[in-house]
Amino acid sequence: MVPHSWSRILGPASVATLEPDQFARTASLHVQFPEHALPGAYIGRGRVVRRGVSLAFLAGELLTETGTAVATVNATTTIRSIRVEPSA
């Protein structure tokens, strides 16, 4: 459950900074588990820490309903533009 959550937590934060012809690809992902996660509801928070022309640095947390962090993540993404070839 926890690993699949990161794309839903960090993805929207990353996509919000992109131009229509850009996409982001994960270059590195570092996850820490300060507490054990039991079955139940969680709150995910993701944010862009810094964004340059070709790299973005993201951070996120997975929290219990009481605000205890059960997992934290730091990620680096590479930003690329989609090349559109002119039609002949």
PyMOL Python script that loads the backbone (N, CA, C, O; Angstrom):
from pymol import cmd

cmd.read_pdbstr("""\
ATOM      1  N   MET A   1       0.818  -1.192   0.000  1.00  0.00           N
ATOM      2  CA  MET A   1       0.000   0.000   0.000  1.00  0.00           C
ATOM      3  C   MET A   1       0.865   1.259   0.000  1.00  0.00           C
ATOM      4  O   MET A   1       0.636   2.156  -0.812  1.00  0.00           O
ATOM      5  N   VAL A   2       1.822   1.344   0.865  1.00  0.00           N
ATOM      6  CA  VAL A   2       2.606   2.569   0.995  1.00  0.00           C
ATOM      7  C   VAL A   2       3.382   2.912  -0.278  1.00  0.00           C
ATOM      8  O   VAL A   2       3.298   4.060  -0.716  1.00  0.00           O
ATOM      9  N   PRO A   3       4.140   1.990  -0.909  1.00  0.00           N
ATOM     10  CA  PRO A   3       4.904   2.386  -2.096  1.00  0.00           C
ATOM     11  C   PRO A   3       4.050   2.900  -3.244  1.00  0.00           C
ATOM     12  O   PRO A   3       4.471   3.807  -3.961  1.00  0.00           O
ATOM     13  N   HIS A   4       2.847   2.335  -3.437  1.00  0.00           N
ATOM     14  CA  HIS A   4       1.999   2.777  -4.540  1.00  0.00           C
ATOM     15  C   HIS A   4       1.430   4.168  -4.309  1.00  0.00           C
ATOM     16  O   HIS A   4       0.961   4.806  -5.252  1.00  0.00           O
ATOM     17  N   SER A   5       1.461   4.641  -3.095  1.00  0.00           N
ATOM     18  CA  SER A   5       0.897   5.949  -2.772  1.00  0.00           C
ATOM     19  C   SER A   5       1.753   7.102  -3.273  1.00  0.00           C
ATOM     20  O   SER A   5       1.231   8.196  -3.484  1.00  0.00           O
ATOM     21  N   TRP A   6       3.049   6.891  -3.470  1.00  0.00           N
ATOM     22  CA  TRP A   6       3.927   8.019  -3.775  1.00  0.00           C
ATOM     23  C   TRP A   6       3.578   8.708  -5.081  1.00  0.00           C
ATOM     24  O   TRP A   6       3.660   9.934  -5.161  1.00  0.00           O
ATOM     25  N   SER A   7       3.192   7.964  -6.103  1.00  0.00           N
ATOM     26  CA  SER A   7       2.838   8.625  -7.365  1.00  0.00           C
ATOM     27  C   SER A   7       1.585   9.474  -7.192  1.00  0.00           C
ATOM     28  O   SER A   7       1.447  10.506  -7.849  1.00  0.00           O
ATOM     29  N   ARG A   8       0.686   9.064  -6.334  1.00  0.00           N
ATOM     30  CA  ARG A   8      -0.524   9.855  -6.082  1.00  0.00           C
ATOM     31  C   ARG A   8      -0.247  11.052  -5.185  1.00  0.00           C
ATOM     32  O   ARG A   8      -0.977  12.042  -5.232  1.00  0.00           O
ATOM     33  N   ILE A   9       0.790  10.975  -4.375  1.00  0.00           N
ATOM     34  CA  ILE A   9       1.124  12.072  -3.467  1.00  0.00           C
ATOM     35  C   ILE A   9       2.022  13.094  -4.158  1.00  0.00           C
ATOM     36  O   ILE A   9       1.757  14.295  -4.092  1.00  0.00           O
ATOM     37  N   LEU A  10       3.076  12.633  -4.817  1.00  0.00           N
ATOM     38  CA  LEU A  10       4.033  13.545  -5.441  1.00  0.00           C
ATOM     39  C   LEU A  10       3.655  13.940  -6.863  1.00  0.00           C
ATOM     40  O   LEU A  10       4.010  15.028  -7.316  1.00  0.00           O
ATOM     41  N   GLY A  11       2.949  13.081  -7.562  1.00  0.00           N
ATOM     42  CA  GLY A  11       2.601  13.339  -8.959  1.00  0.00           C
ATOM     43  C   GLY A  11       1.893  14.655  -9.196  1.00  0.00           C
ATOM     44  O   GLY A  11       2.338  15.435 -10.038  1.00  0.00           O
ATOM     45  N   PRO A  12       0.796  14.939  -8.484  1.00  0.00           N
ATOM     46  CA  PRO A  12       0.097  16.207  -8.713  1.00  0.00           C
ATOM     47  C   PRO A  12       0.964  17.436  -8.437  1.00  0.00           C
ATOM     48  O   PRO A  12       0.857  18.440  -9.142  1.00  0.00           O
ATOM     49  N   ALA A  13       1.820  17.364  -7.419  1.00  0.00           N
ATOM     50  CA  ALA A  13       2.702  18.497  -7.125  1.00  0.00           C
ATOM     51  C   ALA A  13       3.670  18.722  -8.277  1.00  0.00           C
ATOM     52  O   ALA A  13       3.920  19.863  -8.668  1.00  0.00           O
ATOM     53  N   SER A  14       4.209  17.651  -8.815  1.00  0.00           N
ATOM     54  CA  SER A  14       5.147  17.752  -9.929  1.00  0.00           C
ATOM     55  C   SER A  14       4.465  18.251 -11.194  1.00  0.00           C
ATOM     56  O   SER A  14       4.965  19.167 -11.848  1.00  0.00           O
ATOM     57  N   VAL A  15       3.334  17.661 -11.543  1.00  0.00           N
ATOM     58  CA  VAL A  15       2.621  18.010 -12.776  1.00  0.00           C
ATOM     59  C   VAL A  15       2.171  19.469 -12.763  1.00  0.00           C
ATOM     60  O   VAL A  15       2.119  20.107 -13.815  1.00  0.00           O
ATOM     61  N   ALA A  16       1.850  19.995 -11.601  1.00  0.00           N
ATOM     62  CA  ALA A  16       1.385  21.383 -11.506  1.00  0.00           C
ATOM     63  C   ALA A  16       2.442  22.385 -11.960  1.00  0.00           C
ATOM     64  O   ALA A  16       2.102  23.521 -12.289  1.00  0.00           O
ATOM     65  N   THR A  17       3.715  21.992 -11.986  1.00  0.00           N
ATOM     66  CA  THR A  17       4.783  22.915 -12.384  1.00  0.00           C
ATOM     67  C   THR A  17       5.177  22.779 -13.853  1.00  0.00           C
ATOM     68  O   THR A  17       5.993  23.557 -14.347  1.00  0.00           O
ATOM     69  N   LEU A  18       4.605  21.800 -14.553  1.00  0.00           N
ATOM     70  CA  LEU A  18       5.032  21.509 -15.924  1.00  0.00           C
ATOM     71  C   LEU A  18       4.253  22.305 -16.960  1.00  0.00           C
ATOM     72  O   LEU A  18       3.088  22.648 -16.760  1.00  0.00           O
ATOM     73  N   GLU A  19       4.923  22.590 -18.073  1.00  0.00           N
ATOM     74  CA  GLU A  19       4.268  23.174 -19.235  1.00  0.00           C
ATOM     75  C   GLU A  19       3.513  22.052 -19.958  1.00  0.00           C
ATOM     76  O   GLU A  19       3.783  20.876 -19.717  1.00  0.00           O
ATOM     77  N   PRO A  20       2.565  22.405 -20.843  1.00  0.00           N
ATOM     78  CA  PRO A  20       1.791  21.364 -21.538  1.00  0.00           C
ATOM     79  C   PRO A  20       2.634  20.368 -22.338  1.00  0.00           C
ATOM     80  O   PRO A  20       2.225  19.220 -22.516  1.00  0.00           O
ATOM     81  N   ASP A  21       3.806  20.793 -22.821  1.00  0.00           N
ATOM     82  CA  ASP A  21       4.630  19.885 -23.629  1.00  0.00           C
ATOM     83  C   ASP A  21       5.724  19.190 -22.812  1.00  0.00           C
ATOM     84  O   ASP A  21       6.651  18.625 -23.391  1.00  0.00           O
ATOM     85  N   GLN A  22       5.633  19.221 -21.484  1.00  0.00           N
ATOM     86  CA  GLN A  22       6.658  18.623 -20.641  1.00  0.00           C
ATOM     87  C   GLN A  22       6.125  17.412 -19.878  1.00  0.00           C
ATOM     88  O   GLN A  22       4.921  17.260 -19.672  1.00  0.00           O
ATOM     89  N   PHE A  23       7.061  16.558 -19.467  1.00  0.00           N
ATOM     90  CA  PHE A  23       6.748  15.448 -18.575  1.00  0.00           C
ATOM     91  C   PHE A  23       7.910  15.284 -17.603  1.00  0.00           C
ATOM     92  O   PHE A  23       9.022  15.739 -17.870  1.00  0.00           O
ATOM     93  N   ALA A  24       7.647  14.632 -16.479  1.00  0.00           N
ATOM     94  CA  ALA A  24       8.676  14.407 -15.468  1.00  0.00           C
ATOM     95  C   ALA A  24       8.867  12.909 -15.275  1.00  0.00           C
ATOM     96  O   ALA A  24       7.908  12.137 -15.283  1.00  0.00           O
ATOM     97  N   ARG A  25      10.118  12.517 -15.103  1.00  0.00           N
ATOM     98  CA  ARG A  25      10.460  11.113 -14.886  1.00  0.00           C
ATOM     99  C   ARG A  25      11.264  11.016 -13.593  1.00  0.00           C
ATOM    100  O   ARG A  25      12.172  11.816 -13.367  1.00  0.00           O
ATOM    101  N   THR A  26      10.939  10.051 -12.750  1.00  0.00           N
ATOM    102  CA  THR A  26      11.626   9.892 -11.470  1.00  0.00           C
ATOM    103  C   THR A  26      13.060   9.440 -11.697  1.00  0.00           C
ATOM    104  O   THR A  26      13.305   8.424 -12.348  1.00  0.00           O
ATOM    105  N   ALA A  27      14.010  10.204 -11.154  1.00  0.00           N
ATOM    106  CA  ALA A  27      15.422   9.845 -11.234  1.00  0.00           C
ATOM    107  C   ALA A  27      15.870   9.146  -9.953  1.00  0.00           C
ATOM    108  O   ALA A  27      16.676   8.216  -9.997  1.00  0.00           O
ATOM    109  N   SER A  28      15.346   9.595  -8.811  1.00  0.00           N
ATOM    110  CA  SER A  28      15.662   8.933  -7.543  1.00  0.00           C
ATOM    111  C   SER A  28      14.491   9.086  -6.588  1.00  0.00           C
ATOM    112  O   SER A  28      13.727  10.049  -6.650  1.00  0.00           O
ATOM    113  N   LEU A  29      14.373   8.102  -5.700  1.00  0.00           N
ATOM    114  CA  LEU A  29      13.285   8.082  -4.728  1.00  0.00           C
ATOM    115  C   LEU A  29      13.834   7.484  -3.442  1.00  0.00           C
ATOM    116  O   LEU A  29      14.327   6.356  -3.438  1.00  0.00           O
ATOM    117  N   HIS A  30      13.749   8.236  -2.354  1.00  0.00           N
ATOM    118  CA  HIS A  30      14.259   7.774  -1.062  1.00  0.00           C
ATOM    119  C   HIS A  30      13.116   7.811  -0.060  1.00  0.00           C
ATOM    120  O   HIS A  30      12.544   8.872   0.192  1.00  0.00           O
ATOM    121  N   VAL A  31      12.782   6.661   0.513  1.00  0.00           N
ATOM    122  CA  VAL A  31      11.656   6.551   1.441  1.00  0.00           C
ATOM    123  C   VAL A  31      12.172   6.162   2.818  1.00  0.00           C
ATOM    124  O   VAL A  31      13.039   5.297   2.943  1.00  0.00           O
ATOM    125  N   GLN A  32      11.636   6.802   3.846  1.00  0.00           N
ATOM    126  CA  GLN A  32      11.935   6.450   5.233  1.00  0.00           C
ATOM    127  C   GLN A  32      10.632   6.100   5.936  1.00  0.00           C
ATOM    128  O   GLN A  32       9.584   6.683   5.656  1.00  0.00           O
ATOM    129  N   PHE A  33      10.712   5.148   6.846  1.00  0.00           N
ATOM    130  CA  PHE A  33       9.546   4.699   7.599  1.00  0.00           C
ATOM    131  C   PHE A  33       9.791   4.913   9.093  1.00  0.00           C
ATOM    132  O   PHE A  33      10.228   3.991   9.781  1.00  0.00           O
ATOM    133  N   PRO A  34       9.514   6.124   9.607  1.00  0.00           N
ATOM    134  CA  PRO A  34       9.762   6.391  11.027  1.00  0.00           C
ATOM    135  C   PRO A  34       8.812   5.644  11.962  1.00  0.00           C
ATOM    136  O   PRO A  34       9.140   5.440  13.131  1.00  0.00           O
ATOM    137  N   GLU A  35       7.660   5.239  11.479  1.00  0.00           N
ATOM    138  CA  GLU A  35       6.676   4.484  12.270  1.00  0.00           C
ATOM    139  C   GLU A  35       6.129   3.360  11.405  1.00  0.00           C
ATOM    140  O   GLU A  35       6.189   3.426  10.177  1.00  0.00           O
ATOM    141  N   HIS A  36       5.597   2.328  12.047  1.00  0.00           N
ATOM    142  CA  HIS A  36       4.980   1.247  11.276  1.00  0.00           C
ATOM    143  C   HIS A  36       3.579   1.677  10.843  1.00  0.00           C
ATOM    144  O   HIS A  36       2.895   2.425  11.542  1.00  0.00           O
ATOM    145  N   ALA A  37       3.175   1.188   9.676  1.00  0.00           N
ATOM    146  CA  ALA A  37       1.863   1.539   9.121  1.00  0.00           C
ATOM    147  C   ALA A  37       0.904   0.369   9.306  1.00  0.00           C
ATOM    148  O   ALA A  37       1.169  -0.741   8.845  1.00  0.00           O
ATOM    149  N   LEU A  38      -0.189   0.623   9.971  1.00  0.00           N
ATOM    150  CA  LEU A  38      -1.240  -0.367  10.160  1.00  0.00           C
ATOM    151  C   LEU A  38      -2.339  -0.125   9.138  1.00  0.00           C
ATOM    152  O   LEU A  38      -2.433   0.974   8.592  1.00  0.00           O
ATOM    153  N   PRO A  39      -3.169  -1.116   8.866  1.00  0.00           N
ATOM    154  CA  PRO A  39      -4.290  -0.890   7.953  1.00  0.00           C
ATOM    155  C   PRO A  39      -5.176   0.250   8.449  1.00  0.00           C
ATOM    156  O   PRO A  39      -5.449   0.359   9.645  1.00  0.00           O
ATOM    157  N   GLY A  40      -5.615   1.082   7.538  1.00  0.00           N
ATOM    158  CA  GLY A  40      -6.470   2.208   7.906  1.00  0.00           C
ATOM    159  C   GLY A  40      -6.350   3.342   6.912  1.00  0.00           C
ATOM    160  O   GLY A  40      -5.727   3.201   5.860  1.00  0.00           O
ATOM    161  N   ALA A  41      -6.947   4.456   7.253  1.00  0.00           N
ATOM    162  CA  ALA A  41      -6.935   5.645   6.396  1.00  0.00           C
ATOM    163  C   ALA A  41      -5.673   6.466   6.656  1.00  0.00           C
ATOM    164  O   ALA A  41      -5.206   6.576   7.789  1.00  0.00           O
ATOM    165  N   TYR A  42      -5.134   7.040   5.578  1.00  0.00           N
ATOM    166  CA  TYR A  42      -3.944   7.880   5.678  1.00  0.00           C
ATOM    167  C   TYR A  42      -4.147   9.157   4.876  1.00  0.00           C
ATOM    168  O   TYR A  42      -4.986   9.224   3.978  1.00  0.00           O
ATOM    169  N   ILE A  43      -3.362  10.160   5.221  1.00  0.00           N
ATOM    170  CA  ILE A  43      -3.382  11.443   4.531  1.00  0.00           C
ATOM    171  C   ILE A  43      -2.024  11.602   3.850  1.00  0.00           C
ATOM    172  O   ILE A  43      -0.985  11.460   4.496  1.00  0.00           O
ATOM    173  N   GLY A  44      -2.028  11.894   2.556  1.00  0.00           N
ATOM    174  CA  GLY A  44      -0.788  12.103   1.819  1.00  0.00           C
ATOM    175  C   GLY A  44      -0.599  13.574   1.501  1.00  0.00           C
ATOM    176  O   GLY A  44      -1.531  14.251   1.066  1.00  0.00           O
ATOM    177  N   ARG A  45       0.619  14.067   1.721  1.00  0.00           N
ATOM    178  CA  ARG A  45       0.954  15.452   1.375  1.00  0.00           C
ATOM    179  C   ARG A  45       2.219  15.449   0.536  1.00  0.00           C
ATOM    180  O   ARG A  45       3.218  14.834   0.909  1.00  0.00           O
ATOM    181  N   GLY A  46       2.176  16.136  -0.597  1.00  0.00           N
ATOM    182  CA  GLY A  46       3.345  16.247  -1.455  1.00  0.00           C
ATOM    183  C   GLY A  46       3.592  17.697  -1.824  1.00  0.00           C
ATOM    184  O   GLY A  46       2.656  18.491  -1.916  1.00  0.00           O
ATOM    185  N   ARG A  47       4.853  18.038  -2.034  1.00  0.00           N
ATOM    186  CA  ARG A  47       5.182  19.421  -2.389  1.00  0.00           C
ATOM    187  C   ARG A  47       6.462  19.455  -3.228  1.00  0.00           C
ATOM    188  O   ARG A  47       7.295  18.550  -3.172  1.00  0.00           O
ATOM    189  N   VAL A  48       6.582  20.511  -3.990  1.00  0.00           N
ATOM    190  CA  VAL A  48       7.802  20.761  -4.751  1.00  0.00           C
ATOM    191  C   VAL A  48       8.715  21.586  -3.856  1.00  0.00           C
ATOM    192  O   VAL A  48       8.356  22.690  -3.446  1.00  0.00           O
ATOM    193  N   VAL A  49       9.883  21.058  -3.557  1.00  0.00           N
ATOM    194  CA  VAL A  49      10.852  21.765  -2.719  1.00  0.00           C
ATOM    195  C   VAL A  49      11.592  22.801  -3.551  1.00  0.00           C
ATOM    196  O   VAL A  49      11.798  23.936  -3.120  1.00  0.00           O
ATOM    197  N   ARG A  50      11.988  22.389  -4.753  1.00  0.00           N
ATOM    198  CA  ARG A  50      12.691  23.291  -5.667  1.00  0.00           C
ATOM    199  C   ARG A  50      12.532  22.748  -7.074  1.00  0.00           C
ATOM    200  O   ARG A  50      12.541  21.537  -7.293  1.00  0.00           O
ATOM    201  N   ARG A  51      12.386  23.666  -8.029  1.00  0.00           N
ATOM    202  CA  ARG A  51      12.272  23.248  -9.418  1.00  0.00           C
ATOM    203  C   ARG A  51      13.156  24.111 -10.282  1.00  0.00           C
ATOM    204  O   ARG A  51      13.082  25.339 -10.245  1.00  0.00           O
ATOM    205  N   GLY A  52      13.993  23.453 -11.062  1.00  0.00           N
ATOM    206  CA  GLY A  52      14.833  24.147 -12.016  1.00  0.00           C
ATOM    207  C   GLY A  52      14.327  23.886 -13.425  1.00  0.00           C
ATOM    208  O   GLY A  52      13.180  23.484 -13.620  1.00  0.00           O
ATOM    209  N   VAL A  53      15.191  24.117 -14.405  1.00  0.00           N
ATOM    210  CA  VAL A  53      14.816  23.915 -15.803  1.00  0.00           C
ATOM    211  C   VAL A  53      14.685  22.428 -16.124  1.00  0.00           C
ATOM    212  O   VAL A  53      13.750  22.023 -16.814  1.00  0.00           O
ATOM    213  N   SER A  54      15.614  21.616 -15.630  1.00  0.00           N
ATOM    214  CA  SER A  54      15.606  20.197 -15.997  1.00  0.00           C
ATOM    215  C   SER A  54      15.454  19.239 -14.816  1.00  0.00           C
ATOM    216  O   SER A  54      15.362  18.029 -15.019  1.00  0.00           O
ATOM    217  N   LEU A  55      15.424  19.757 -13.592  1.00  0.00           N
ATOM    218  CA  LEU A  55      15.264  18.913 -12.404  1.00  0.00           C
ATOM    219  C   LEU A  55      14.231  19.510 -11.460  1.00  0.00           C
ATOM    220  O   LEU A  55      14.061  20.727 -11.387  1.00  0.00           O
ATOM    221  N   ALA A  56      13.544  18.628 -10.738  1.00  0.00           N
ATOM    222  CA  ALA A  56      12.644  19.066  -9.668  1.00  0.00           C
ATOM    223  C   ALA A  56      12.916  18.197  -8.450  1.00  0.00           C
ATOM    224  O   ALA A  56      13.160  16.997  -8.571  1.00  0.00           O
ATOM    225  N   PHE A  57      12.872  18.814  -7.281  1.00  0.00           N
ATOM    226  CA  PHE A  57      13.082  18.109  -6.022  1.00  0.00           C
ATOM    227  C   PHE A  57      11.765  18.141  -5.258  1.00  0.00           C
ATOM    228  O   PHE A  57      11.202  19.207  -5.010  1.00  0.00           O
ATOM    229  N   LEU A  58      11.284  16.965  -4.889  1.00  0.00           N
ATOM    230  CA  LEU A  58       9.971  16.819  -4.275  1.00  0.00           C
ATOM    231  C   LEU A  58      10.108  16.180  -2.902  1.00  0.00           C
ATOM    232  O   LEU A  58      11.079  15.475  -2.627  1.00  0.00           O
ATOM    233  N   ALA A  59       9.125  16.433  -2.043  1.00  0.00           N
ATOM    234  CA  ALA A  59       9.078  15.803  -0.721  1.00  0.00           C
ATOM    235  C   ALA A  59       7.629  15.485  -0.398  1.00  0.00           C
ATOM    236  O   ALA A  59       6.710  16.145  -0.882  1.00  0.00           O
ATOM    237  N   GLY A  60       7.441  14.473   0.419  1.00  0.00           N
ATOM    238  CA  GLY A  60       6.084  14.106   0.797  1.00  0.00           C
ATOM    239  C   GLY A  60       6.048  13.314   2.081  1.00  0.00           C
ATOM    240  O   GLY A  60       7.066  12.804   2.549  1.00  0.00           O
ATOM    241  N   GLU A  61       4.856  13.219   2.644  1.00  0.00           N
ATOM    242  CA  GLU A  61       4.638  12.470   3.865  1.00  0.00           C
ATOM    243  C   GLU A  61       3.350  11.670   3.740  1.00  0.00           C
ATOM    244  O   GLU A  61       2.416  12.070   3.045  1.00  0.00           O
ATOM    245  N   LEU A  62       3.317  10.556   4.412  1.00  0.00           N
ATOM    246  CA  LEU A  62       2.102   9.779   4.573  1.00  0.00           C
ATOM    247  C   LEU A  62       1.792   9.807   6.063  1.00  0.00           C
ATOM    248  O   LEU A  62       2.566   9.305   6.878  1.00  0.00           O
ATOM    249  N   LEU A  63       0.640  10.404   6.413  1.00  0.00           N
ATOM    250  CA  LEU A  63       0.298  10.664   7.810  1.00  0.00           C
ATOM    251  C   LEU A  63      -0.927   9.878   8.246  1.00  0.00           C
ATOM    252  O   LEU A  63      -1.819   9.595   7.447  1.00  0.00           O
ATOM    253  N   THR A  64      -0.955   9.530   9.533  1.00  0.00           N
ATOM    254  CA  THR A  64      -2.167   8.958  10.103  1.00  0.00           C
ATOM    255  C   THR A  64      -3.171  10.086  10.294  1.00  0.00           C
ATOM    256  O   THR A  64      -2.835  11.258  10.126  1.00  0.00           O
ATOM    257  N   GLU A  65      -4.394   9.734  10.643  1.00  0.00           N
ATOM    258  CA  GLU A  65      -5.418  10.763  10.869  1.00  0.00           C
ATOM    259  C   GLU A  65      -5.068  11.674  12.040  1.00  0.00           C
ATOM    260  O   GLU A  65      -5.586  12.786  12.131  1.00  0.00           O
ATOM    261  N   THR A  66      -4.189  11.213  12.943  1.00  0.00           N
ATOM    262  CA  THR A  66      -3.768  12.048  14.073  1.00  0.00           C
ATOM    263  C   THR A  66      -2.530  12.877  13.750  1.00  0.00           C
ATOM    264  O   THR A  66      -2.058  13.637  14.596  1.00  0.00           O
ATOM    265  N   GLY A  67      -1.992  12.739  12.523  1.00  0.00           N
ATOM    266  CA  GLY A  67      -0.861  13.550  12.100  1.00  0.00           C
ATOM    267  C   GLY A  67       0.502  12.908  12.279  1.00  0.00           C
ATOM    268  O   GLY A  67       1.515  13.566  12.045  1.00  0.00           O
ATOM    269  N   THR A  68       0.563  11.652  12.683  1.00  0.00           N
ATOM    270  CA  THR A  68       1.839  10.953  12.833  1.00  0.00           C
ATOM    271  C   THR A  68       2.340  10.509  11.464  1.00  0.00           C
ATOM    272  O   THR A  68       1.611   9.871  10.705  1.00  0.00           O
ATOM    273  N   ALA A  69       3.587  10.850  11.152  1.00  0.00           N
ATOM    274  CA  ALA A  69       4.177  10.446   9.869  1.00  0.00           C
ATOM    275  C   ALA A  69       4.599   8.983   9.944  1.00  0.00           C
ATOM    276  O   ALA A  69       5.435   8.616  10.768  1.00  0.00           O
ATOM    277  N   VAL A  70       4.020   8.150   9.082  1.00  0.00           N
ATOM    278  CA  VAL A  70       4.425   6.745   9.013  1.00  0.00           C
ATOM    279  C   VAL A  70       5.431   6.528   7.890  1.00  0.00           C
ATOM    280  O   VAL A  70       6.117   5.506   7.862  1.00  0.00           O
ATOM    281  N   ALA A  71       5.525   7.478   6.967  1.00  0.00           N
ATOM    282  CA  ALA A  71       6.505   7.388   5.886  1.00  0.00           C
ATOM    283  C   ALA A  71       6.776   8.791   5.350  1.00  0.00           C
ATOM    284  O   ALA A  71       5.879   9.632   5.279  1.00  0.00           O
ATOM    285  N   THR A  72       8.029   9.021   4.974  1.00  0.00           N
ATOM    286  CA  THR A  72       8.409  10.272   4.325  1.00  0.00           C
ATOM    287  C   THR A  72       9.179   9.914   3.056  1.00  0.00           C
ATOM    288  O   THR A  72       9.790   8.849   2.967  1.00  0.00           O
ATOM    289  N   VAL A  73       9.142  10.805   2.089  1.00  0.00           N
ATOM    290  CA  VAL A  73       9.802  10.534   0.815  1.00  0.00           C
ATOM    291  C   VAL A  73      10.470  11.803   0.296  1.00  0.00           C
ATOM    292  O   VAL A  73       9.955  12.908   0.464  1.00  0.00           O
ATOM    293  N   ASN A  74      11.618  11.621  -0.333  1.00  0.00           N
ATOM    294  CA  ASN A  74      12.293  12.670  -1.088  1.00  0.00           C
ATOM    295  C   ASN A  74      12.547  12.103  -2.473  1.00  0.00           C
ATOM    296  O   ASN A  74      13.006  10.969  -2.614  1.00  0.00           O
ATOM    297  N   ALA A  75      12.248  12.887  -3.488  1.00  0.00           N
ATOM    298  CA  ALA A  75      12.408  12.411  -4.860  1.00  0.00           C
ATOM    299  C   ALA A  75      13.032  13.499  -5.719  1.00  0.00           C
ATOM    300  O   ALA A  75      12.867  14.692  -5.465  1.00  0.00           O
ATOM    301  N   THR A  76      13.747  13.061  -6.733  1.00  0.00           N
ATOM    302  CA  THR A  76      14.282  13.942  -7.763  1.00  0.00           C
ATOM    303  C   THR A  76      13.698  13.481  -9.085  1.00  0.00           C
ATOM    304  O   THR A  76      13.714  12.290  -9.397  1.00  0.00           O
ATOM    305  N   THR A  77      13.184  14.421  -9.860  1.00  0.00           N
ATOM    306  CA  THR A  77      12.658  14.085 -11.180  1.00  0.00           C
ATOM    307  C   THR A  77      13.404  14.875 -12.245  1.00  0.00           C
ATOM    308  O   THR A  77      13.841  16.002 -12.013  1.00  0.00           O
ATOM    309  N   THR A  78      13.540  14.265 -13.409  1.00  0.00           N
ATOM    310  CA  THR A  78      14.084  14.972 -14.559  1.00  0.00           C
ATOM    311  C   THR A  78      12.911  15.476 -15.387  1.00  0.00           C
ATOM    312  O   THR A  78      11.905  14.784 -15.542  1.00  0.00           O
ATOM    313  N   ILE A  79      13.047  16.673 -15.911  1.00  0.00           N
ATOM    314  CA  ILE A  79      11.979  17.302 -16.688  1.00  0.00           C
ATOM    315  C   ILE A  79      12.402  17.326 -18.151  1.00  0.00           C
ATOM    316  O   ILE A  79      13.486  17.797 -18.494  1.00  0.00           O
ATOM    317  N   ARG A  80      11.538  16.818 -18.989  1.00  0.00           N
ATOM    318  CA  ARG A  80      11.814  16.747 -20.420  1.00  0.00           C
ATOM    319  C   ARG A  80      10.657  17.337 -21.201  1.00  0.00           C
ATOM    320  O   ARG A  80       9.530  17.407 -20.711  1.00  0.00           O
ATOM    321  N   SER A  81      10.948  17.759 -22.416  1.00  0.00           N
ATOM    322  CA  SER A  81       9.910  18.244 -23.326  1.00  0.00           C
ATOM    323  C   SER A  81       9.588  17.162 -24.339  1.00  0.00           C
ATOM    324  O   SER A  81      10.460  16.402 -24.759  1.00  0.00           O
ATOM    325  N   ILE A  82       8.336  17.107 -24.720  1.00  0.00           N
ATOM    326  CA  ILE A  82       7.893  16.172 -25.746  1.00  0.00           C
ATOM    327  C   ILE A  82       8.175  16.804 -27.097  1.00  0.00           C
ATOM    328  O   ILE A  82       7.766  17.935 -27.360  1.00  0.00           O
ATOM    329  N   ARG A  83       8.874  16.074 -27.951  1.00  0.00           N
ATOM    330  CA  ARG A  83       9.163  16.587 -29.287  1.00  0.00           C
ATOM    331  C   ARG A  83       8.028  16.203 -30.217  1.00  0.00           C
ATOM    332  O   ARG A  83       7.676  15.029 -30.333  1.00  0.00           O
ATOM    333  N   VAL A  84       7.470  17.179 -30.863  1.00  0.00           N
ATOM    334  CA  VAL A  84       6.414  16.923 -31.836  1.00  0.00           C
ATOM    335  C   VAL A  84       7.006  17.122 -33.219  1.00  0.00           C
ATOM    336  O   VAL A  84       7.448  18.216 -33.571  1.00  0.00           O
ATOM    337  N   GLU A  85       7.008  16.048 -33.995  1.00  0.00           N
ATOM    338  CA  GLU A  85       7.534  16.116 -35.358  1.00  0.00           C
ATOM    339  C   GLU A  85       6.481  16.729 -36.269  1.00  0.00           C
ATOM    340  O   GLU A  85       5.312  16.346 -36.206  1.00  0.00           O
ATOM    341  N   PRO A  86       6.877  17.676 -37.115  1.00  0.00           N
ATOM    342  CA  PRO A  86       5.903  18.245 -38.048  1.00  0.00           C
ATOM    343  C   PRO A  86       5.411  17.185 -39.026  1.00  0.00           C
ATOM    344  O   PRO A  86       6.181  16.340 -39.482  1.00  0.00           O
ATOM    345  N   SER A  87       4.121  17.239 -39.341  1.00  0.00           N
ATOM    346  CA  SER A  87       3.581  16.264 -40.300  1.00  0.00           C
ATOM    347  C   SER A  87       3.959  16.662 -41.719  1.00  0.00           C
ATOM    348  O   SER A  87       4.055  17.838 -42.070  1.00  0.00           O
ATOM    349  N   ALA A  88       4.165  15.629 -42.508  1.00  0.00           N
ATOM    350  CA  ALA A  88       4.592  15.864 -43.892  1.00  0.00           C
ATOM    351  C   ALA A  88       3.422  16.190 -44.779  1.00  0.00           C
ATOM    352  O   ALA A  88       3.599  16.416 -45.976  1.00  0.00           O
TER     353      ALA A  88
END
""", "prot")
cmd.dss("prot")
cmd.show_as("cartoon", "prot")
cmd.util.cbc("prot")
cmd.orient("prot")
